[in-house]
């Protein structure tokens, strides 16, 4: 039995990066031998075991043979006769196809030039087996977002284009798309993921609502970059710069989807794009089974980002109505994330990255002023006067408007 560290842990150690998770492959062992040493079997599709004390994953060396479409279309062969090189050959990228002995003094096993590609900052597929799993297109795009200064080997980009043209990307399942998309959004340069997917043609297949934004013009006085797709990439850059959470980054990705369906005869204006964005967002979130917190935040941002941008011009009554539409009185803790997504949108424009976004602070002050209203007391007083239902709600709203008006007056 030979045990090797494999995959990302080896790569990150060579790059001098923190090693988050260690994966191990076991060569020359049977499931029975693993169980006899106290390893706990957990793998459904192939033999994976948890170490009895460290609880790290140990997988038996295996090979895979294509037997159908999509990432599930594989026959897995795990046997004591499978060699380490055969196991490494089924991996996606050369930088992920290296192994280190359990004893570090015994050195590195690198049959496919992973160290060379790390030094040259190149993302390159290991073998033609790459084409057998369409998830690898998403994974490579995610790695491009993480290692943003790495280039993609021309032959690898050509292979991904062939996979898309052959229809492999059509068989990606929602869970895997969201898994890779959400991880890519949280990288330091999330915009790179979408640039790579667009370059190979996969973005049109998995996120057509996003893909159609490129080439759509916007008014230059508001968007010096003009192109809506270019604007989106700048917004994602800003979200990463401001260390936004996943729900905020998803809201940034989807806030302008409606601009991709603006009638050509009214361009570069985008009248009513907010409601179109919200409708497209609902379909996208359902298709990818996006978590509720991500979709709910993105929905508010899609509908209200224009109004939030203009909120500096609004009076007290309009501010209270805007806060109501943002559900800020029931969920006040969510408002900062809504405002952060809007700030990313406002600053994600060519030459505007350093501009302040005072709308955020003003709306937070308006919420605080409205929250200072003693709603229970107002409700009781209204009931004492014989009011009920909507009348009580109107009384509370008037009190909130008065409090916000005072705040606006004091702020000058």
N, C-alpha and C positions, 0 to 999 in steps of 0.2 A: 504494500500500500504506500503510495506516494501522495503527499499533500502539497498543494501550491496555492498561493494567493494569486487571484486573477482580477482582470477588469479594471474598474475605475480606481481601486485602491492603489494598484501598481502605477497607473498613469499619474494620479495626483501626488504620489510620493516622489516620483521622478520630477514633477513640476514644482515641488516644494510647497504644495498646497495641503491644507488640513485634510486628513483622511476621515471621511464621515462613516462609511460602512465598509467592512472587509468581507469580501466573498472568497470562498475557497472551493477548489475543485479537487476531487479525490480520484486518482488513477490507480487501477489494478485492484479495486475492491468490489464486493457484492453488497447488496442491501442487507443480507444476513450478517456479514462481517461488521457492517456499520452498526446495526442494532446490537450486536454482541458487545460492542465497545461503549454502549450507552447512548449512542446518537438517537435522536427522536425523529422518526419520519414525518414530514409535513407536505411533501410535494404531491400534487394530484396528477399532473401530466408527465412528470419525470422524477427520478429519485433525488429528493432534496431532504437534508437532515439538519436538525439543530444540534449544535455542540452541547454536551451534557452540562457544561459549566458556563461557557461564554455565551451560549445561545446564538452564536453566529451561524450563518448558513453554510453548509457543506454540500455540494452537489457532486454526484458521480459524473465522471467524464462521459460525454455523450456526443452523438452525431444526430443530424436531422436530415430528413429527406422530404422534399416537397410532394404532397399528396392531394392538394386542393388549393382553392383560392383563399386569399386573406392570411392573417397571421395565425389562424388556428389550423390551416391546412398543412400540417406537418406530421410525419411519422418519426417518433423519437426512438433512438436506439442507445440504450445505456448498458454497458457491459464492461467487465473487467479487462477486456481486450482493447478497448478504445484508448488510443494514445493521447497524450497531452496536446500534441500538435493537431490531431484530428479535432479535438475539442475546441482549440483556439481558432481553427479554420472556419468554424460556423459563426464566429462573432462578427459584429458589424464593421467596426473601424479598426485600422491597424493600431491606433493608440490605445484601443481597448482589448487588444489581442496579445497582450504580454502576460507573463506569469513569473512569479518569484517563488523560490523554494521556501518551505516553512522555516528552514534555517537560512537567515539572510546571507550568511557567509558563502552560500553555494551559488549566489549570483542570480542572473536574470535569464529567462527563456524568451526569445524574441524572434520567432521564425518568419515574421511578416514585415519587419522593418518599422515597428512602432516607435522605437527610439529615434530613428532617422526622421520620421514624420513629426515627432514632437519637436525636434530641433529645427526642422524646416517650417513648422507651424502649418501643417497640411492635414486636412481631414480626407482620408482615403479609405475606400472599402477594402476589405481583406481579400475576398474572392468573389466570383460570380454568384455565389450563394446569397449575396446581399439582395439580389433581385427577388428572392423568394418570399420576402417578408416586407410588405408595404409600410409597416410601422417604422422600419429603419429610415425611411425618408423623413418622418417626423423627428426621429431621434437625432439624425444628423443635423437637421435644422435647429433642434434644441441645443446641440453641442456648439453650433455656430453662434448661438446667442450667448453661450457661456464663454467660449474661447473666441471672442469677436475678432481678434487679430489673426486668426487662422484662415487660410484660403481653402477652397474645396478643389481637390484634384480634378482636372478637366474630365478625365475618364469616369470619375464618380458622378459628376454632374450629368454627363451624357447618359450614364446608366440610369440615373433617377428619371431623366426625361423619357427614356425608353419605357421604364416601368409605368409611368403615368399614361403614356400613349397606349400601352398594352392593356390598360384598364385595371392594373393592380390596385391603384389608390382608390378605386371605386368600392373596394371591398373592406375598407377600414371601418371598424365598428366604433360606435359613439364613445364608449368608455375609454378606449385607447387613444382616440383623438383628443378627448378632454384631458386625459392624464398627461400626455406630452405637451399639449397646448398650455395647460396651467403651469407646468414646470418651466416651459420656455418663457412664459410671461414674467416669471419671477427671477429670470437671469439678469445680469448687469446690462445687457444690450438686447432686450426682447425684440427690438425692431429687426435684428438680423434674422431671427427665425422666419419672419414673414417675407423678408427679402429673398431668402433661400427658397422657401416654398413657392414663391411667385416665379422665381427664375426657372425652376424645374417644371412648373405647370401644375403642381399639386395644390396650390392655394385655391385655384379655380374649382377644384374637385371638393376639397374639404371645407372651405370657407368662401363660397362664391360671393356672399354678401360683402365680404371684405375685399376680395379680389377686384370687384367691379369699381372700386373707388379710384383706382389709378386712371389717369387720363380725364378725370372729371374736373373742370375748372371751377374756381371760386373767385369771388371779388378780390382783386389784388389789394385794395385799400385795407381790407381786414385780414387777408391771407397773402402776404408777399410771396410765399412759396407757390401760390395759385393751385397746384395739383392737390386734390383731396387725399390721394394716397400718400404723397410726400408729407402732407400735414399729419396724417395718422402716425407715420413713423416718428415724427418730431414729438408728438404727444406721448408716445410710448417711451421715447428717450427721456422725456421730462418725468414721467411716472417712475422710471427707474432711478433717476437722479434724486427725486424726492422720497425715495424708499417707500413707495406706496404698497399697500397690501394687495393681495390677489383680487378681492372684489373691486378695488379701485382700478386696478390695471385692466380687468375685464370691462369695466365701464368705459375706460379710455378707448379700448379696442373697438367698442360697439357704438359709441355715442353718435357717430355720423353716418350710420349705415344707410339712412334714407337718402343721402346725397347721391348714392349710386343709382337711384331710380328717379331723379329729378328729370322732368320732361326737357328735352333738348332745346325747345323753343324759348325757355325762360332762363337758361344758363347765361351768365355764371351765378345768378340768384338761385336760392334754394328755399323757396316759400313752402312752409309746411313740412320741412324735412324732419322735424322733431317727431311728429306723430308717425311718419313713415318709418323712421328709425326704430321706434318702440314696437311697431308691428313686426318688422323684420327681426328684431331682437327676440321677440317671443318665439318665433319659429326656430331661430338658431339655438336658443337655450333649450327648447324642447328636444330638438334633434340631437344635440350633444349631451343631453341630460346634465346640464350645468347646475351646480348646487344652488339652492334657493337664495342664500345670502348674496351670491355673486349676481344672480339675475335680478333680484329685487333692487339692489343698488344701481345696477346698470339701467334698469327701467326708469328710475327717477332721473338719472343723469341724461338719458336720451331725450326724455320729455321736457326737461326743465333747464338744460344748460344754457340755452339762449336767454331765458328769463333771468337766470342767476347772473349771467354776464351783464345784463342791463339793470340789475337790482339797485345800483347806485343812483339811478334816476327815479326809483319808485318811491311813492309816498307810503305812509304808515299802513293804510288799508290794503294796498297792493302787496306790501311786504308780508302782512299777516296771511293773506290768501296764498302767497307763494310758500310760506312755511307750512301751511295746511296741506298743500299739494305734495310737498316733500315728506308729509307725515311726521314732521319734526316735533309735534307736541306729544305724539304717542311714542316716537322712537328718537328722542333727542340725541342719543349717542351715535346715531348714524349720520347726522348732519355734517360733522367734520369730514367724513369720507366723501360725501357728495360734493362738498366744496373743494376738497383736494382734487378730485377728478376734474372738476370745472377749471381749477387753477392750471392743471396740466394741459387742458385744452387751450386755455387762453395764452399760456406761455409756450406751447408747442407750435410756434409759428416763427418763420424765418426772421431773425433779428429781434425777436421779442422775448427771448429766453430769460432775460434778466429783469423784465418788467415786474413791478409789484402787482398784487391782486387784492386790492382793498375790499372787493366785494365779499370775500370770505369773512373778514373780521366784522364787517358791517352786519352781515346776516347773523353771525353768532351773537352780536350785541342785541340785535332785534329779538332773537330767540330768548336770550336772557331776560330782556325787558318784559316780553310777553309771559314768560314763565313766572315772573314776580307777581303776577295777578293772582289773588286768592280766589280761585275758581269755585271752591266749595262754598265760600261765603256768598259770592255773587249768586250761585245757584239757589242757596237757601233763601236769600232775599227775594229773588225772582219768584220762587215758589210761594213765598208769603204773600206776594202780590197777586197770586192766582195764575202765574205763568207756568207753562209746561212745554216739554218737547223742544221744538225748534225755537220757541221764544227764549228758553233758558240758554240755548246755544248762541242765539243772537246777542244776549246780554253779556255772555262771556267774551264773544268776539269783539264787541264794542269796547269792553274793558281792556282787552289785549291791544286793540288799535290805539286806544288812548295812551297806554303805557309805551308803545312803540313810537307814537308821535312825540311824546316827551323825550324819549331817547334821541330821536332824529333832531329835535330842536336843540338839545344840549350839545349834540355832536356838531352842530353848525352846518 
